[in-house]
Amino acid sequence: MTLLRDKFNLHALSKNRFAKKLWQIYNNYQLKQKTMNDSTKNWVNRVIEPTGIILDGPNPWDPQIKNPGLYDRVKAQGSLGLGEAYLDGWWECERLDEFFYRLLSTDIYSRLGLSLPVILGFIKANLFNRQAISRAFQVGEKHYDTGNDLFTAMLGPSMTYSCGYFKDTDSLDQAEEAKLDLICRKLKLQPGQRVLDIGCGWGSFARHAAKNYGVKVVGITVSKEQKKLAEELCAGLDVEFRLQDYREINEKFDHLVSVGMIEHVGAKNYEIYMQVAKRCLKDGGLFLLHTIGSLKSGNNTDPWIEKYIFPNGCLPSLHQLTAAVEGKFVIEDVHNFGADYDKTLLAWHRNFLAAWPELSRNYDERFYRMWRYYLLCCAGAFRARSIQLWQIVLSPRGVAGGYESIR
């Protein structure tokens, strides 16, 4: 029995030559891992130095590191590794929005360099049409069909999933109504006109326009859950909703509107998108395009956002949009109020937190971390002005006498 105990006693094993060798290998491995972690941590510190962010620092925007493997993960996978490590609880941050504001206010991507997920995303975006009609409904299934309980709680009474217009208010609900009315006024809607809403969401524009301006609205969406709730919210109004891809539309309308939808179209399809808009818009009509925009032209999106939030997403640049518009429309007006998206996202985040005790019955803790990360990293990006929000008014032949800009 004594011999048996000795075989399983670490002290006794350490006296054994073979065990000593194993113990030495293990210690060397641990030392090597620590050296590698220290080296990668130093690299991370150099990358974030201009941001004012301090690892394990005292400020609410300073990340608190729970697992030192984070550094290698970020170096290897960039933003995807950073986001997935947060979902796994490897780091915490009291003010994620401020953390991302500071990161994105500097030229962080040039210092990070290219990661494998970015390279793979670039290759896929160039080799394949990720927004082909065969894939059009994926974002609906992945994101917009997540649950109407979630979006109802987060968005509030307007059910508007796009940037509010905070010109004369601090209230999210009022800002969303103001944005919807701003669109109607920019389109100069008149009773009896027929309007196509490309990417209609839960019918917020259709409801506002039909109720307050007496127009008839056809809304198209790739989300079954959006269509179902939109029909309930617009009951009794002259509104029709279709589960349909934009490329299938071929009928005439007095005006067109598209709010937060071209972000799912992709660079390979901007030309087709504008061709569809051109064939569907009557002469004398107006097309209002409301979109998040990138400062640089590209054909893919952030790897974390692509994987967890908006599959096949792509933010257009003004250069890409104007190139697609060329020869089809006159650009009458461009309005940037991207700073208001920061306020919108923070309001959505407050609503989400307030509703979480109820929502937690249907969603787990990992989803909670994912959704907070999504809302707050986007808020920080808009605060840093690294992404924009544009409303662009287009006409087929130019408005006679000129278009009056409305703010």
N, C-alpha and C positions, 0 to 999 in steps of 0.2 A: 504493500500500500504506500509505503514511504517513497519507493522508486516511482510509482505511478504519479504521486503528487508532484515529484520533482520534474517529471516530464512536462507537466502543465504549469510549472512555476516559472515566471519570466526571469527571475533572478538566477535560477538554476540553468535555464536555457542560455542565459547570457554567458555562462562559463563554458558553454559548448562552442568549439571553434566555428562550426557552421552557423550557429545562431549568432555569434559575434559578427560574422561576415554579413549576414542578413541585416542585423541591426545597423551596421555601418552603412550599408547600401541605402537603408531607409532614411537614416539621418542625412546622408548626402543628398538624397532626393528632396527631402524637406528643405534643406539649405538652398538647393538649386531653385526650388519653387519660390522660396522667399525672395531670392535674388531676382528672379524673373518678374515676380509681382512688383518688387521695388522699382525695377527698371521700367516696367509698363506704367506704374503709377507716376513715375517722373515724367514719362512721355505725356500722360494725360494732363499733368500739372502744367507742362509747357503749352499744350494745346489751349487750355482754358485760361491761361494767365491774363490775356487782354480783357477777359470778360468780368473780372472782379469776383468770380466764383471761387470759393475756397472749399476743398474737399474736407468734410467733417468740420466745417467752419461754424461760426456763431450766428450767421444771418439766416433769416427764414428761407432765402433762396439757395442756401448752401446744401448740397446733397450730403446725407449721412450714410456712410458706406457700411453695409451689414455683411457683405461678402467680398473679400478682396479680389475674387475672381472676376469682378466687374471690369477691372481695367483691361484684362486680356480680351474680354468679351467685346468691349467697345472698340479696341484697336482692330480686332478681326472683323467685326460686323457693323461698325459704325452705329447709325441711328437705330437699326433693327436690334442690335445687341443691347443698346442702351434701353430701349423700350421694353424688350422682352425681359431684361434683368429687373426692371421695375415691376413688371407683372409677377415675377418670381420672388419679389420681396428682397432683392439683393441691395436695394438702396431706397431711401425715403427722402422726401423733401416737403417741407411745410408749404412752400409757395412755388409750385411747379410752373405757374404762369410767369413768375418773375425769373425763375431759373432759365426758362426758354427765351424769354425776352433778352436776357443778358447774353446767352449763347448766340442768338440770331442777330443781335445788334453788331456783332463782329463778323469777320469773314471766316466763320468757323469751318465751313466745308473745305476751303482750300488748305487749312491746317490739318484737318482730319485725313485728307487724301481719299482715294477711292477704296471702298471696301468691296468684298466679294458680292454682297447682296445688291449694291449699286451697279456693279459691272454686269451681273446677271440680268438685272432689270433693264439695263440699257440694251443688252443683246436681244432679250425677248421683245422689247418694244420695237426694235429695228427689223427683226426677222418676221414677226407676226403682227397681224392686226388684232390687238387684244380687245378692241371694241367692235369687232365684227358683229353682224346681226345675230349670228349663232351664239354669241356670248352676251348679248345685250341685257338679258334678264338676270345675270349673275349678281350685279350690284343690288338689285331689288331683293333677291333672296338672301344675300349676305347681310345687307345693312338695313334697308328700308322695311323689310319684313321682320326685323328683330322683335318688335312687339309694339302694338299701338298703346299699350299701357305705359311703356317707357316714354314714347314721344309725346303722349298727351300730358304726362306729368312734367316733362322737361320744357316743352314749347309753350304751354299755357293755352288760353282760350283761342288765340288766333290760329294755332296749329301751323305756324309759318316757320319752316326750317331753312331760313336764310337771313341775311343780315338785316337788322332793324335800322331805322332811320331816326337817330336821336337828336335831330336838329333842335327841337323845342321841348324835349321831354327827357326824363331820366327813367321812365317806366318802360319795361320791355314790351308790354302789351300795347301801349300807345305808340311806341316806336315801330312795331310791326304793322299796326294799322296805318301809320303815317307812310311807311314804305309802300304798302299796297296802294294807297291813294296816290302817292307820287307816281307810281307806274301808270295808273289810270289817267292821271292828268297829262303825263308825258305822251301817252298814246292818243290823247284828245278823244276819248270814247264818247259815243253818242248812242242814245236809245235805239235798239233794234239792230245794231251792228253785231256781226258774228266774229268771235275772237278765238284763235287757236292758242292753247296754253301747252307748250311743249315741255313735258316734265312737270306735271301739275301738282305733285306732292299730295297733300291731304285736302286739296281744293280750296286753299285759303284765298288765292287770287280770284278764282272763279266765283266763290261765294261773295267776296267783296264787290267785284265788278258787276255781277248780275243783280245783286241787291241794291247797290247804290247808283249804278249807271245804266241799268236797264238793258244790258247787252246779253247776247246768247254766247255761251262759252262751251267749247269742246276741249277737254283736258285729256292728255295721254300720259301714261305712266308705265313703268316696268315692274311695279310693285303691286301684288294682289292685295296686300293689307292696306296700302294707301287707297286703292280704288274702293275697297269696301267701306272704309271709314269716310272717305270723301263723299260718297253717295249718301251716307247717312247725314252728314253735316250740311249738305246742299239740298236736302229734300225739299221739294216745292219750288225750287228755282229753275230757270231755263238753262240747265247745265247738263252736259253729258260727259261721262268719263269712260275712257277706253284703255284696256290693257294692250298696249301697242308700241312698237318701235317707231321712232320718228321717220325712218326711211320708208315706211309703208304709207305715209300720208300723201294723198294726191288730190286735194280739193281746195277751192278758193275760200279765203277769209278776208274780212275787212282789215284786221290787224293780227299780229302775232306777238306773243310774249313767251319768253323762256327764262325762268328764274332758277339758277343753280343747277342747270342740267348739262350745259356744254362741258362741264368739268368731267363728264363721263363719256364724251364723244371721242376724244383722242386725236392726235395730230394727223394721223392717216385719214381721218374722216371729216376734218373741218370743211374741206371743199364740198363734200357731199351734203353736209349739214346745211351749208349756205345755199346750195342748189335746191334743196328741199324747201327752204324758207322762201326762196325766190319764186318757185312755181306755185306756192300756196298763198302768196300775198297779192292781193288785188292792187292794180295801179292806184296810187293815191293813198294807199295804206301805210302803216308804220310797223316796224318790228323793233321791240325793245328786248335787248339781250342783257341779262343780269348775271354776272359771273365773277367768281373768284379768279384772280389772275396772278401769273408769275412775272417776275422782273426779267427772267431769262427764258428764251425759247428752249423747249425740251420735248421729249416724247414719253417720259415716265414720271413717276411720283416717288415720294419718300417711301422706302421699303417697309417701314413699320405701318404707315397709313395704308399702303397697298395691301398688306397681309391681313390686317386686323379691322380696318374700317371701310375703305373704299376700293374694292378690287377693280383693277383696270382703270383706275382714275388717272387724270392728267390735267394739270392746270395750264390753260393757254396763256401765251403772252400776247401783248397788243400787236406785235409784229406778225404773229401767226394768224390772229383774227383779221387784221387788215389785209393780209395776203389772200385769205379765203374770201373776203368781202369784195376784193377788187374785181371790177367788171360786172358786179351784180347789184350793189347797193351804193347809195350815197351815205356817208357817215355824217349824220346831222348833229350829234351831241355825244360827248363822253363825260361821264360824271363819276369821280372817284370818291367814295366815302368809306374806304376800307378801315379807317380808324374806328368806325362804329361797330365793326365786327368783334373787336376786343370786348366792348361793353355787352354785346349780344351773347357772346360765349360765356362770359362771367355770369350773366343772368341765367342762362341755361344751366350752368354749373350749380348755382344756388338752388334752382328748382329741383335739380337732380338730387342734391344732398338732402333737401327737405323731404323729398318723396322716397328716399332710400329705405326707411323702415318698412314701408309698404312694398316697394319694388323688390326688396331682398327675399320675398317669398318666391319670386320667379327667377331671380338672377343670383349668381354666386359671388363670392368675394373677389375672385379673379376678374369677373366682368366689371365689378365696381372699380377696381384699380384701372382696368383698361379704359373704361368710359371717362373717368376723371382725367387720366393721362391724355386722352384724345382731346377733350374740351380745353384743357389748360395749356397743352402744347400749342394748340391752334391760337388760343388767346394771346400767348406770348409772341407767336409769329406775326400776328396782325399788329400787335403793339410795337414790335420792332420794325414794322412796315416792310418786312421781307416778302410778304404777299399782299395783294391788293383786292379791292372790290370795285368792279366797274359796272355802271349801267350805260349801255351804248344804244343810241336810237338810230335806226337805219331806215331809209326810204328807197323805193325802187328807182325813182328818177329825180329825186330832189324835191323838197317842198317849195312850191311856188312862193316867191317873196322871202324865203328863208324860214328856218325852224326857230321858234322861240324856246330857248332853254328854260327849263323849270327846275327850281330848287326849293 
